[in-house]
Amino acid sequence: MKKVSRREFAGGVSALMAALGWEGCVRLPRGEEFLPAWQPGELDLHFIYTGCGENMFYRLPDGTAILNDVGEFYRPEALGEVPLLPSPARLGGDWVARYLHRVYPEKAIDYAVFSHWHSDHIGHSQYGQKETPKASHRFRITSDGRKVNGFLCVAEDFKIERCLVHDHAFSNRGRSADSSLGLLKGYVDAEKKRGLKLEPFKVGALDQIRMQRDAAKYRDSFSIRNLCADGVLWDGRDGTVDFIGEHLSAAKSKWVSQNMLSLGFVMRYGKFSYLATGDFQDDLVRRADGRKMRMDGALGKLAGKVSVAKMSHHGCSNAMTQDYLNAIQAETHVGCMWCPAQSAADTMERIVKAGTANGLSPLILPQLLCKQHRQWASKRGWDFGYASGVHIVVRVAPGGNDGYRVYLLDASDESMRIVASFDK
């Protein structure tokens, strides 16, 4: 894989973002060579690159910590384009734990929020079973003989106070591919004896995820609204709609996609807002009255316009419909990647189209610039570089009303070195 300098990388991103209307917003920071430490009042959103999973960590204005998925899934055939960083010497979950130690000095994490039971979001419990290639699964064995990867690597280093999950693992109302369910259940059974609180994600709730240090100070400026989980969506008022339940009944089916069971939420801080929806994708579901509809369009309307959105289902072709994108009108899209087909060209086309329709110039930031991204740009006469993976950090100014800065950090080592940043 070609190695590029910080300046080459920033120049490549600059060309792409300038083409999307963000001239002058990309720069090599002056006086900020490394990520500045979080300060009280700031909201930090970390998208941590490992090359083998989706990993997010949020630091709320009062210091409350939220871990949102830690994946562990390998594509050996794709490593030429999607490198394991900083190196394959450690598991992805171990690299995430080391990253957290650099940005979070405490010993306990307040919330672990698991979007759904897939190995690229939590880790894998089916080590080498026949249904998937053995090479896709890596683990290490602890001193007491346990196999760990993904989230469990972080749980080795940090005490987790509460786990929030979509309820499918426990309701058992339909079959699905639960590649990480066994891993989580084993952890929960052991940790409950030590005080772990396990809660189903309450769709529609506005206070289930709340500040644990100084909630009173931010009561009027900060909130997290639970939008969906287990195929159930908030109805925008005081109730919920069970789309997947209706679909299973109307279609006389017992099979449901784990992706469509993903939990999702919108975080608001002053004028800033952030949307995360796991691997929610463009699936057609059948309603009780026989009508067919796409759930992600309904989800987009519930979320409304947001500042930053994590790309649903890694920005794959089957996620983020035009209706969804037109509804959320995000200024910035972050693509978490472990496969060359993610942050897909047609998805980026839809993002640009939604931006044009709504008078926006959206900032599109995949964690990695792969061959398909270069091809997409070259068709438009754009020239942007080939980059190693980056961590993406969104830092919101105190109060949430004075904009935010996006940092791209070199993921090839543990320096937290800034390669580019964007002011919004």
C-alpha positions as CSV (number, residue, x, y, z in Angstrom):
1,M,0.0,0.0,0.0
2,K,1.3,3.4,-0.9
3,K,2.2,5.6,2.1
4,V,1.3,9.2,1.8
5,S,2.6,12.2,3.8
6,R,0.3,14.3,6.0
7,R,0.4,17.1,3.4
8,E,-0.4,14.7,0.5
9,F,-3.3,13.3,2.4
10,A,-4.7,16.7,3.4
11,G,-4.3,17.9,-0.2
12,G,-6.2,14.9,-1.5
13,V,-9.1,15.5,0.9
14,S,-8.9,19.2,0.0
15,A,-9.5,18.4,-3.6
16,L,-12.6,16.3,-2.9
17,M,-14.1,18.7,-0.4
18,A,-13.5,21.7,-2.6
19,A,-15.4,19.9,-5.4
20,L,-18.2,19.5,-2.9
21,G,-18.3,23.2,-2.2
22,W,-16.1,23.3,1.0
23,E,-13.4,25.5,-0.4
24,G,-11.2,27.0,2.3
25,C,-12.5,24.6,5.0
26,V,-9.7,22.1,4.9
27,R,-6.4,23.0,6.4
28,L,-3.3,21.8,8.2
29,P,-4.0,23.3,11.7
30,R,-1.6,25.9,12.9
31,G,-0.4,25.4,16.5
32,E,-2.4,22.1,16.8
33,E,-0.1,19.2,15.7
34,F,-1.8,16.8,18.0
35,L,-5.4,16.4,19.2
36,P,-6.0,18.9,22.1
37,A,-7.4,17.4,25.3
38,W,-11.2,17.4,25.9
39,Q,-12.3,20.3,28.1
40,P,-15.5,20.4,30.3
41,G,-18.4,21.8,28.3
42,E,-17.2,20.3,25.0
43,L,-18.9,17.4,23.3
44,D,-16.5,14.9,21.6
45,L,-17.5,12.3,19.1
46,H,-14.7,9.8,18.3
47,F,-14.9,7.5,15.3
48,I,-11.9,5.1,15.8
49,Y,-10.4,3.4,12.8
50,T,-8.9,-0.2,13.1
51,G,-9.7,-1.7,9.7
52,C,-11.9,-4.4,11.2
53,G,-15.0,-2.9,12.8
54,E,-17.1,0.1,13.6
55,N,-16.0,1.8,16.9
56,M,-17.4,5.0,18.4
57,F,-16.8,6.8,21.7
58,Y,-18.6,9.9,23.0
59,R,-17.5,12.3,25.8
60,L,-20.5,14.4,26.9
61,P,-20.1,18.0,28.1
62,D,-20.0,16.9,31.8
63,G,-17.6,14.1,31.2
64,T,-20.1,11.2,30.9
65,A,-18.6,8.5,28.6
66,I,-20.5,6.4,26.1
67,L,-19.0,3.5,24.1
68,N,-21.0,2.8,21.0
69,D,-19.9,-0.6,19.4
70,V,-16.4,-2.1,19.1
71,G,-16.2,-4.5,16.2
72,E,-13.8,-7.3,15.2
73,F,-14.2,-8.8,11.7
74,Y,-11.5,-9.4,9.2
75,R,-11.4,-9.3,5.4
76,P,-7.9,-10.7,4.6
77,E,-8.6,-10.4,0.9
78,A,-9.2,-6.7,1.3
79,L,-6.2,-5.8,3.4
80,G,-4.4,-4.3,0.4
81,E,-7.0,-1.5,0.4
82,V,-8.2,-1.6,4.0
83,P,-5.2,-2.0,6.2
84,L,-5.3,-3.1,9.9
85,L,-4.0,-0.1,11.8
86,P,-1.8,0.8,13.5
87,S,-0.7,-2.8,12.7
88,P,-2.1,-6.4,12.7
89,A,0.0,-7.1,15.8
90,R,-2.9,-6.5,18.1
91,L,-6.7,-7.1,17.9
92,G,-8.9,-4.3,16.8
93,G,-10.5,-4.2,20.2
94,D,-7.2,-3.8,21.9
95,W,-6.3,-0.9,19.7
96,V,-9.6,0.7,20.6
97,A,-8.9,0.2,24.3
98,R,-5.4,1.8,23.9
99,Y,-7.0,4.8,22.0
100,L,-9.5,5.3,24.9
101,H,-6.7,5.4,27.4
102,R,-5.3,8.3,25.5
103,V,-8.5,10.4,25.5
104,Y,-10.3,9.2,28.6
105,P,-8.3,9.1,31.9
106,E,-11.0,7.4,34.0
107,K,-11.4,3.7,34.8
108,A,-15.2,3.3,34.2
109,I,-17.3,3.9,31.2
110,D,-20.9,5.0,32.0
111,Y,-22.7,3.4,29.0
112,A,-21.9,0.7,26.4
113,V,-24.6,1.0,23.7
114,F,-24.7,-2.0,21.3
115,S,-26.4,-1.3,18.0
116,H,-27.0,-4.9,17.0
117,W,-25.4,-8.4,17.2
118,H,-22.9,-8.4,14.3
119,S,-19.2,-9.1,14.7
120,D,-18.1,-5.9,13.1
121,H,-20.0,-4.0,15.8
122,I,-19.3,-6.1,19.0
123,G,-16.9,-8.9,18.2
124,H,-17.3,-12.5,17.2
125,S,-18.4,-15.5,19.4
126,Q,-18.3,-18.1,16.6
127,Y,-14.6,-18.6,16.3
128,G,-13.9,-20.6,13.2
129,Q,-17.4,-22.1,12.7
130,K,-18.3,-23.4,9.3
131,E,-20.7,-20.6,8.3
132,T,-17.9,-18.0,8.0
133,P,-14.2,-18.3,7.1
134,K,-12.0,-18.9,10.0
135,A,-9.6,-16.2,8.9
136,S,-12.4,-13.7,9.6
137,H,-12.2,-14.3,13.3
138,R,-9.3,-13.5,15.6
139,F,-9.1,-13.5,19.3
140,R,-6.7,-13.7,22.2
141,I,-6.8,-15.9,25.2
142,T,-6.8,-14.3,28.7
143,S,-4.8,-15.6,31.6
144,D,-8.0,-17.3,32.9
145,G,-8.6,-19.0,29.6
146,R,-11.3,-16.8,28.1
147,K,-11.4,-15.9,24.4
148,V,-11.8,-12.2,23.9
149,N,-12.0,-9.8,20.9
150,G,-13.9,-6.7,20.0
151,F,-15.8,-5.1,22.9
152,L,-14.5,-7.6,25.4
153,C,-11.0,-6.2,24.9
154,V,-12.2,-2.8,26.1
155,A,-14.1,-4.5,28.9
156,E,-10.8,-6.0,30.1
157,D,-9.5,-2.4,30.7
158,F,-12.6,-0.4,31.7
159,K,-15.4,-1.2,34.0
160,I,-18.7,-0.8,32.1
161,E,-21.5,0.6,34.3
162,R,-24.5,0.0,32.0
163,C,-25.2,-1.9,28.8
164,L,-28.0,-0.8,26.5
165,V,-29.1,-3.3,23.8
166,H,-31.8,-3.7,21.3
167,D,-34.1,-6.3,22.8
168,H,-34.0,-9.0,20.1
169,A,-31.4,-11.0,21.9
170,F,-33.9,-11.6,24.7
171,S,-37.3,-11.4,23.0
172,N,-36.5,-14.1,20.5
173,R,-39.4,-13.2,18.3
174,G,-37.6,-14.0,15.0
175,R,-34.5,-15.7,13.7
176,S,-31.5,-13.7,12.6
177,A,-27.8,-14.0,12.2
178,D,-26.5,-13.3,15.7
179,S,-22.8,-13.6,15.3
180,S,-21.9,-11.8,18.5
181,L,-24.8,-12.7,20.8
182,G,-23.0,-15.5,22.6
183,L,-20.1,-13.2,23.3
184,L,-22.2,-10.6,24.9
185,K,-24.4,-13.0,26.9
186,G,-21.3,-14.6,28.4
187,Y,-20.0,-11.2,29.4
188,V,-23.3,-10.0,30.8
189,D,-23.8,-13.2,32.9
190,A,-20.4,-12.7,34.5
191,E,-20.5,-9.0,35.0
192,K,-24.0,-8.8,36.5
193,K,-22.5,-10.3,39.7
194,R,-20.2,-7.3,39.8
195,G,-23.0,-4.7,39.4
196,L,-23.4,-4.3,35.6
197,K,-26.8,-2.9,34.7
198,L,-28.3,-4.4,31.5
199,E,-31.2,-2.5,30.0
200,P,-33.2,-2.9,26.8
201,F,-33.1,0.3,24.7
202,K,-36.3,2.1,25.3
203,V,-37.6,3.4,22.0
204,G,-38.9,7.0,22.3
205,A,-37.2,7.7,25.7
206,L,-35.6,11.1,26.2
207,D,-33.9,10.3,29.4
208,Q,-32.5,6.8,29.3
209,I,-29.1,8.0,28.3
210,R,-28.3,10.9,30.5
211,M,-25.4,12.8,32.0
212,Q,-23.9,11.1,35.1
213,R,-21.6,13.9,36.4
214,D,-23.4,17.3,36.2
215,A,-26.8,16.8,34.5
216,A,-28.4,19.9,36.1
217,K,-25.9,22.2,34.4
218,Y,-26.8,21.0,31.0
219,R,-30.5,20.1,31.5
220,D,-31.8,22.8,29.1
221,S,-29.1,22.3,26.4
222,F,-28.4,18.6,26.0
223,S,-30.5,15.5,25.3
224,I,-30.5,12.1,23.6
225,R,-33.7,10.8,22.0
226,N,-34.0,7.0,21.4
227,L,-35.4,6.6,17.9
228,C,-35.4,2.9,17.1
229,A,-34.5,-0.6,18.3
230,D,-35.5,-4.1,17.6
231,G,-37.5,-3.0,14.5
232,V,-39.6,-0.6,16.5
233,L,-39.7,3.1,15.7
234,W,-40.7,6.0,17.9
235,D,-44.0,7.5,16.5
236,G,-42.9,11.1,17.1
237,R,-45.3,11.5,20.0
238,D,-45.8,9.3,23.1
239,G,-45.8,5.9,21.5
240,T,-44.0,3.5,19.1
241,V,-44.7,1.6,15.9
242,D,-43.6,-2.1,15.6
243,F,-42.7,-2.2,11.9
244,I,-40.8,-5.5,12.1
245,G,-43.5,-7.2,14.2
246,E,-46.0,-6.2,11.5
247,H,-43.8,-7.4,8.8
248,L,-43.1,-10.8,10.3
249,S,-46.9,-11.3,10.8
250,A,-48.0,-10.0,7.4
251,A,-45.2,-11.8,5.5
252,K,-45.7,-15.0,7.5
253,S,-42.0,-15.0,8.1
254,K,-39.7,-15.8,11.0
255,W,-36.6,-14.3,9.6
256,V,-35.4,-10.8,10.3
257,S,-32.2,-8.9,9.3
258,Q,-30.1,-8.0,12.3
259,N,-29.3,-4.7,10.5
260,M,-32.9,-3.6,10.6
261,L,-33.0,-4.3,14.3
262,S,-30.3,-1.7,15.0
263,L,-30.9,0.8,17.7
264,G,-30.6,4.5,16.8
265,F,-30.6,7.8,18.5
266,V,-30.2,11.5,18.0
267,M,-28.1,13.6,20.3
268,R,-28.7,17.3,20.6
269,Y,-26.5,20.0,22.3
270,G,-27.6,23.5,21.8
271,K,-27.9,24.0,18.0
272,F,-25.7,20.9,17.3
273,S,-27.2,17.5,16.6
274,Y,-25.8,14.0,15.8
275,L,-27.5,11.0,14.4
276,A,-26.4,7.3,14.8
277,T,-28.4,4.4,13.5
278,G,-26.1,1.4,13.5
279,D,-26.6,-0.7,10.3
280,F,-30.1,0.5,9.5
281,Q,-30.5,-0.1,5.8
282,D,-33.0,0.2,2.9
283,D,-35.2,-2.8,3.5
284,L,-38.8,-3.0,2.2
285,V,-41.2,-4.1,5.0
286,R,-44.9,-5.1,4.8
287,R,-47.3,-3.3,7.0
288,A,-50.3,-5.0,8.7
289,D,-52.7,-3.5,6.1
290,G,-50.6,-5.0,3.3
291,R,-48.8,-1.8,2.2
292,K,-45.1,-1.9,1.6
293,M,-42.8,0.8,2.8
294,R,-39.1,1.6,3.5
295,M,-38.4,2.0,7.2
296,D,-35.4,4.3,6.8
297,G,-37.5,7.0,5.2
298,A,-39.7,7.0,8.3
299,L,-36.6,7.0,10.5
300,G,-35.1,10.0,8.7
301,K,-38.3,12.0,9.3
302,L,-38.2,11.2,13.0
303,A,-34.6,12.3,13.3
304,G,-35.1,15.6,11.3
305,K,-32.3,17.8,10.2
306,V,-29.0,17.1,11.9
307,S,-25.5,18.6,11.9
308,V,-23.5,15.3,11.8
309,A,-24.6,11.8,10.8
310,K,-22.8,8.5,11.0
311,M,-23.4,6.8,7.7
312,S,-25.9,4.0,8.3
313,H,-24.6,0.5,7.5
314,H,-21.1,2.0,6.8
315,G,-22.5,3.9,3.8
316,C,-23.1,0.8,1.8
317,S,-25.2,0.9,-1.4
318,N,-28.2,-0.6,0.4
319,A,-28.4,2.1,3.0
320,M,-29.4,5.8,3.3
321,T,-32.1,6.2,0.7
322,Q,-32.8,9.6,-1.0
323,D,-35.8,10.1,1.2
324,Y,-33.7,9.5,4.3
325,L,-31.0,11.9,3.2
326,N,-33.4,14.6,2.2
327,A,-35.0,14.3,5.7
328,I,-31.9,14.5,7.8
329,Q,-30.1,17.1,5.6
330,A,-26.8,16.5,7.4
331,E,-23.9,18.9,7.1
332,T,-21.3,16.2,7.7
333,H,-21.4,12.5,7.0
334,V,-18.8,10.2,8.7
335,G,-18.2,6.8,7.1
336,C,-16.9,4.0,9.4
337,M,-15.1,1.5,7.2
338,W,-13.6,-2.0,7.2
339,C,-14.4,-3.0,3.6
340,P,-13.6,-1.3,0.2
341,A,-17.3,-1.4,-0.7
342,Q,-18.3,0.9,2.2
343,S,-19.0,4.6,1.8
344,A,-20.0,3.5,-1.6
345,A,-20.0,5.7,-4.7
346,D,-23.7,5.6,-5.2
347,T,-24.3,6.4,-1.6
348,M,-22.0,9.5,-1.9
349,E,-23.9,10.4,-5.0
350,R,-27.2,10.4,-3.1
351,I,-25.6,12.5,-0.3
352,V,-24.4,15.1,-2.9
353,K,-27.9,15.1,-4.5
354,A,-29.6,15.6,-1.2
355,G,-27.2,18.5,-0.4
356,T,-28.0,20.1,-3.8
357,A,-31.7,19.8,-3.3
358,N,-31.5,21.4,0.1
359,G,-29.0,24.1,-0.6
360,L,-26.2,22.4,1.3
361,S,-22.6,21.4,0.5
362,P,-22.2,18.3,2.7
363,L,-18.9,17.3,4.1
364,I,-18.4,13.6,3.3
365,L,-15.7,11.9,5.3
366,P,-14.9,8.2,4.8
367,Q,-12.3,6.9,7.3
368,L,-10.4,5.6,4.3
369,L,-10.0,6.7,0.7
370,C,-10.2,3.4,-1.3
371,K,-9.9,2.7,-5.1
372,Q,-13.6,3.1,-5.6
373,H,-13.6,6.6,-4.0
374,R,-10.8,7.6,-6.4
375,Q,-12.8,6.3,-9.4
376,W,-15.9,8.1,-8.2
377,A,-13.9,11.4,-8.0
378,S,-12.0,10.9,-11.3
379,K,-15.2,10.6,-13.3
380,R,-15.9,14.2,-12.3
381,G,-12.4,15.4,-13.1
382,W,-11.5,15.6,-9.4
383,D,-8.1,14.5,-8.1
384,F,-7.7,13.4,-4.6
385,G,-5.0,11.3,-2.9
386,Y,-4.8,7.8,-1.6
387,A,-4.8,7.9,2.1
388,S,-4.1,5.5,5.0
389,G,-6.9,5.2,7.5
390,V,-7.8,8.1,9.9
391,H,-9.6,8.5,13.2
392,I,-12.3,11.1,12.9
393,V,-13.1,13.4,15.9
394,V,-16.0,15.8,16.0
395,R,-15.5,18.4,18.8
396,V,-18.5,20.7,19.6
397,A,-17.8,24.0,21.3
398,P,-19.2,24.5,24.8
399,G,-22.9,25.2,24.7
400,G,-23.4,23.7,21.2
401,N,-24.2,27.0,19.6
402,D,-20.8,28.1,18.3
403,G,-20.1,25.4,15.7
404,Y,-17.8,22.4,15.7
405,R,-14.5,21.3,14.4
406,V,-13.7,18.0,12.7
407,Y,-10.2,16.5,13.2
408,L,-8.7,13.8,11.0
409,L,-6.0,11.9,13.0
410,D,-3.3,9.6,11.6
411,A,-4.4,6.1,12.5
412,S,-1.1,4.5,11.3
413,D,0.4,5.1,14.8
414,E,-0.7,6.2,18.3
415,S,0.5,9.7,18.1
416,M,-3.0,11.4,17.7
417,R,-1.3,13.6,15.1
418,I,-3.7,15.8,13.2
419,V,-3.5,15.4,9.4
420,A,-6.3,17.8,8.6
421,S,-9.3,19.6,10.2
422,F,-12.5,21.3,9.2
423,D,-14.4,24.1,10.9
424,K,-18.1,24.3,10.7
